[in-house]
Amino acid sequence: MKKVLLTSTALVAFAGAASAEVSISGSAEMGIFGGTGVETQFFQDIDVTFTMSGETDGGLTFGASIDLDEAQDSISSVGSSGDCTNFTTSNGCVNDALDDVTEDGGVAIFISGSFGTVTMGDTDGAMDWALTDAGNIGNPGSIADDETSHAGYLGAYLDGTYDGQIVRYDNTFGDFGVAISVEMDETGTMDTGYALGFKYNAALGGLDLALGLGYQSVDGNMGAVKGVAVEDAIGFSAVTTFDNGLSAGIEYTQFGGFAGADDVTHLGLGFGYSVDAFSAHLNYGQYSSDDAAFNAAGGGDDITGYGLALGYDLGGGASVLAGYGSSDNGASTTDTWSVGLSMSF
């Protein structure tokens, strides 16, 4: 899941620039993890993000960020032109966002003004931007993301159907927000994917309400959900956050089947609660379809799962986190768990 990081900042002066800033943020995690078919073992992870921002003389803001643990995408096979293709490592070919203008991994660049914001790179598509995933409702997180890794979880909708490099325009008008995004097939053989998203947020006397509506379309030869070929998705989410620390929400998405395939539906429910330094989260997800290709390993049964996360804030950027995820495809059940310490810098 995405982590909110504290930053230490260095100010940099550039000739002709109204202002510029470069900041470094980071996180580290250590603990233990295990689960079905996984030997209990130690867990450690570290992440560093560079964020750069500036402002033009005319008041436009611009910036970029790079997440170092996602910036290098290893690629297999070298084409006749010397470029890397496909997505594994071989032939000594390494392709990453630092030296390839077509790669998005860990990099996002934006420019913003009164017209709205345009973002390119490793960023959410308009549908994902508008809807609130069940796993993002009052979730303190876990070191191994167990609560958002189960088989019933839906996170990015149809983002990443192509190469993951997304361009999104978004703007807000009071309590309303709107976005449109595009993801292209860099080979030019598939239809370009696009998405639309709409948000509404309101404070209603003792609770905050967040509504989201989204639509996404991709080439049916590329899109797939749980073994079923799909060509589009439409969904909504509704989340309420109460003054007493309780939050709850629902997300529902219908994926349109491609070339005669039946639709796939997804239901997500999320709950969160926080009091003082303690926070807890629970989410449930269910995929369903009548298509013959859906969940062949599970005999066509619904694919379900749930996740649990607990957190205790120690202050200063350190937290104790525990996570659990359980998956059921009708034929078998699996689970994962983790517990440890998370540190933000």
C-alpha positions in Angstrom: 0.0 0.0 0.0 1.1 3.6 -0.4 2.9 5.0 2.6 2.8 8.6 3.8 6.3 9.7 4.4 7.9 12.5 6.4 10.4 14.6 4.5 13.6 16.4 5.1 14.0 19.3 2.7 16.9 21.1 0.9 16.2 24.4 -0.8 17.9 24.9 -4.1 18.2 28.2 -6.1 17.9 28.2 -9.9 18.4 31.2 -12.1 15.1 32.3 -13.6 13.0 30.1 -11.3 10.6 31.6 -8.8 11.3 28.8 -6.3 12.5 25.2 -6.3 12.7 22.5 -3.7 14.2 19.0 -3.5 13.3 16.7 -0.7 14.2 13.2 0.4 11.8 10.9 2.3 12.2 7.3 3.3 10.8 4.3 5.2 12.2 1.1 6.7 10.5 -2.0 7.9 11.7 -5.1 9.9 9.9 -8.0 11.4 8.8 -11.6 10.6 6.3 -13.0 8.1 4.9 -16.4 7.0 1.8 -18.2 5.8 0.6 -21.1 3.7 3.5 -22.7 2.0 5.8 -19.9 3.3 8.5 -20.7 5.9 8.3 -18.3 8.8 11.3 -15.9 8.3 12.7 -12.5 8.8 11.4 -9.5 6.8 13.2 -6.3 6.0 12.6 -3.5 3.5 13.8 0.0 2.9 12.5 2.7 0.5 13.8 6.1 -0.5 11.9 8.7 -2.6 13.3 11.9 -4.1 10.7 14.6 -4.6 11.4 17.8 -6.7 9.1 20.8 -7.1 9.2 24.3 -8.4 7.1 27.3 -9.5 7.3 29.4 -12.6 7.3 33.2 -12.6 3.7 32.9 -13.9 2.6 30.8 -10.9 2.5 27.4 -12.5 3.8 24.6 -10.1 5.7 21.6 -11.5 7.5 18.7 -10.0 8.6 15.1 -10.1 9.2 12.2 -7.8 11.1 8.9 -8.1 10.7 5.9 -5.8 14.1 4.2 -6.0 12.9 0.7 -5.2 10.5 0.8 -8.2 12.7 2.8 -10.6 14.6 -0.2 -12.1 12.5 -2.5 -14.2 14.6 -5.5 -15.4 13.7 -6.6 -18.9 14.6 -9.7 -20.9 15.8 -10.1 -24.5 17.4 -7.4 -26.6 15.8 -6.6 -29.9 17.6 -5.9 -33.1 17.7 -2.2 -32.3 19.4 -2.9 -29.0 16.3 -2.0 -27.0 15.0 -4.2 -24.2 11.6 -6.0 -24.5 9.5 -8.2 -22.3 9.7 -8.4 -18.5 12.4 -10.6 -17.1 16.2 -10.4 -16.8 18.5 -12.1 -19.4 21.2 -11.2 -21.8 22.5 -8.5 -19.5 19.6 -6.2 -20.5 18.4 -3.8 -17.9 15.8 -1.2 -18.6 14.6 1.4 -16.1 12.9 4.7 -15.7 16.2 6.5 -15.3 17.4 5.8 -18.8 14.3 4.9 -20.9 11.7 7.6 -21.8 9.0 5.0 -22.2 9.4 3.5 -18.7 7.2 4.7 -15.8 8.5 2.6 -12.9 8.5 4.7 -9.7 8.5 8.0 -11.6 5.8 10.6 -11.8 6.0 14.1 -13.3 3.4 16.8 -13.1 2.5 20.4 -13.9 -0.4 22.3 -12.2 -2.2 25.6 -12.4 -5.7 27.1 -12.4 -6.4 24.8 -15.4 -5.9 21.7 -13.2 -3.1 19.1 -12.9 -1.5 17.0 -15.6 0.5 14.0 -14.3 2.6 11.5 -16.3 4.2 8.2 -15.3 3.6 5.9 -12.4 0.3 7.4 -11.3 -3.3 6.3 -10.8 -5.6 6.2 -13.8 -8.8 8.3 -13.5 -11.0 5.4 -12.2 -8.5 4.4 -9.5 -8.1 8.2 -8.7 -11.9 8.5 -8.2 -12.8 5.4 -6.3 -11.7 4.4 -2.8 -10.5 0.8 -2.5 -11.8 -1.2 0.4 -8.2 -1.5 1.6 -7.7 2.2 1.9 -10.4 2.8 4.5 -8.8 3.5 7.9 -5.9 1.2 7.2 -2.7 1.5 9.3 -0.9 -0.9 6.9 1.3 -3.9 7.5 5.0 -4.5 6.6 4.1 -7.2 4.0 0.8 -5.7 2.8 -1.0 -8.9 3.8 -4.4 -7.2 4.2 -4.4 -6.0 0.6 -2.7 -9.0 -1.1 -5.5 -11.6 -0.7 -7.3 -13.1 -3.8 -10.5 -11.1 -3.2 -8.8 -7.7 -3.3 -9.2 -5.2 -6.1 -6.7 -2.4 -6.2 -5.8 -0.8 -9.6 -8.9 -1.8 -11.7 -7.6 -2.0 -15.3 -4.5 0.2 -14.8 -1.3 -1.5 -16.0 -3.1 -3.4 -18.8 -0.4 -2.0 -21.2 3.0 -0.7 -19.9 1.7 1.2 -16.8 2.8 4.6 -18.1 -0.3 6.8 -17.5 -1.2 10.4 -18.3 -3.9 11.8 -16.1 -5.6 15.2 -16.1 -7.6 16.1 -12.9 -9.2 19.2 -11.5 -11.5 20.1 -8.5 -14.4 22.5 -8.3 -15.3 22.9 -4.7 -16.5 19.5 -3.4 -16.4 18.0 -6.9 -13.5 16.5 -8.7 -13.1 15.1 -12.3 -10.3 13.3 -14.1 -9.5 11.7 -17.4 -6.5 9.4 -18.1 -4.9 7.6 -21.0 -2.6 4.5 -21.1 -1.1 3.6 -24.5 0.1 0.4 -26.0 3.7 1.3 -26.9 3.7 -1.3 -29.8 0.8 0.5 -31.5 -1.1 -2.8 -32.1 -3.8 -2.4 -29.4 -6.4 0.3 -29.0 -5.5 3.0 -26.5 -7.0 2.6 -23.0 -8.7 5.5 -21.3 -10.6 6.2 -18.0 -12.9 8.7 -16.6 -13.4 9.5 -12.9 -15.7 11.7 -10.7 -15.5 12.5 -7.0 -17.7 14.2 -4.5 -16.8 15.0 -0.9 -19.0 16.6 1.7 -19.0 17.2 5.5 -22.5 16.3 6.8 -22.6 17.1 10.5 -20.6 14.5 12.3 -19.4 12.6 9.3 -17.5 13.1 6.1 -18.9 11.5 2.9 -16.7 10.6 -0.1 -18.3 9.3 -3.3 -16.6 8.1 -6.4 -17.7 7.0 -9.9 -15.4 5.7 -12.6 -15.3 4.1 -16.1 -12.4 2.5 -17.8 -11.9 1.0 -21.3 -9.0 -1.2 -22.6 -8.4 -3.4 -25.7 -10.2 -6.7 -25.0 -7.2 -8.6 -26.4 -5.2 -7.3 -23.4 -7.7 -6.9 -20.5 -8.2 -9.9 -18.2 -9.7 -10.4 -14.7 -9.4 -13.8 -12.9 -9.0 -15.6 -16.2 -11.8 -13.8 -18.1 -11.2 -11.5 -21.1 -12.7 -8.0 -20.4 -12.8 -4.8 -22.3 -14.1 -2.2 -19.8 -15.1 -1.5 -16.2 -17.6 0.7 -14.4 -17.7 1.1 -10.7 -18.6 3.3 -7.7 -17.5 3.7 -4.1 -19.0 5.3 -1.0 -17.1 5.9 2.2 -18.2 7.5 5.5 -15.8 8.7 8.2 -17.4 9.5 11.6 -16.1 11.8 14.3 -15.7 8.9 16.7 -12.9 7.3 14.7 -15.0 4.8 12.8 -14.9 4.7 9.0 -16.8 2.3 6.6 -17.2 2.0 2.9 -18.3 -0.1 -0.1 -16.9 -0.5 -3.6 -18.6 -2.3 -6.5 -17.2 -2.8 -10.0 -18.5 -4.6 -13.1 -16.0 -5.7 -15.7 -17.5 -6.1 -19.2 -16.7 -9.4 -20.9 -14.9 -9.4 -24.3 -15.8 -11.4 -27.3 -18.8 -13.1 -25.8 -17.3 -13.6 -22.3 -19.6 -13.1 -19.3 -19.1 -10.1 -17.1 -17.1 -10.3 -13.9 -18.3 -8.4 -10.8 -16.4 -7.4 -7.7 -17.7 -6.3 -4.3 -15.4 -4.7 -1.7 -16.2 -3.8 1.9 -13.9 -1.9 4.2 -13.9 -0.8 7.8 -11.5 1.2 10.0 -11.3 2.4 13.6 -8.8 4.5 15.4 -8.6 5.6 19.0 -5.6 7.4 20.4 -2.5 5.6 19.1 -4.3 2.4 18.1 -5.9 1.7 14.7 -7.5 -1.3 13.2 -8.8 -2.2 9.7 -10.8 -5.0 8.1 -11.7 -5.5 4.4 -13.5 -8.2 2.4 -13.6 -8.8 -1.3 -15.5 -11.1 -3.7 -15.2 -11.8 -7.4 -18.1 -13.5 -9.2 -18.8 -14.6 -12.8 -20.7 -17.2 -14.8 -18.0 -17.4 -17.5 -16.5 -20.8 -18.0 -13.0 -19.4 -17.9 -13.6 -17.8 -14.4 -11.7 -19.5 -11.6 -11.1 -22.8 -13.4 -9.0 -24.1 -10.5 -11.8 -23.5 -8.1 -14.6 -25.0 -10.2 -16.1 -21.6 -11.1 -16.8 -20.7 -7.5 -16.6 -17.1 -6.3 -13.1 -16.0 -5.4 -13.2 -14.3 -2.0 -10.7 -13.0 0.6 -10.4 -10.8 3.6 -7.6 -8.8 5.3 -6.9 -7.5 8.7 -4.4 -4.9 9.9 -3.6 -3.5 13.3 -1.3 -0.6 14.1 0.1 1.2 17.2 1.7 4.5 16.7 4.9 4.9 18.8 5.4 8.5 17.8 8.2 10.1 15.8 7.4 8.1 12.7 7.6 4.6 14.2 4.7 2.2 14.4 4.2 -1.5 15.4 2.1 -3.2 12.6 0.5 -6.6 12.2 -1.3 -7.9 9.1 -3.2 -11.0 8.0 -4.7 -12.0 4.7 -6.9 -15.0 3.8 -7.8 -16.2 0.3 -10.5 -18.7 -0.9 -10.9 -19.8 -4.5 -13.4 -22.6 -3.7 -10.9 -25.4 -4.1 -8.3 -24.2 -1.5 -7.6 -21.6 1.1 -4.4 -19.8 1.8 -3.2 -17.2 4.3 -0.3 -14.8 4.9 0.7 -12.9 8.0 3.3 -10.5 9.2 4.3 -8.5 12.3 7.0 -5.9 12.7 8.1 -2.3 13.1 7.7 0.4 10.5 9.7 3.6 10.5 9.1 6.7 8.4 11.7 9.4 7.9 
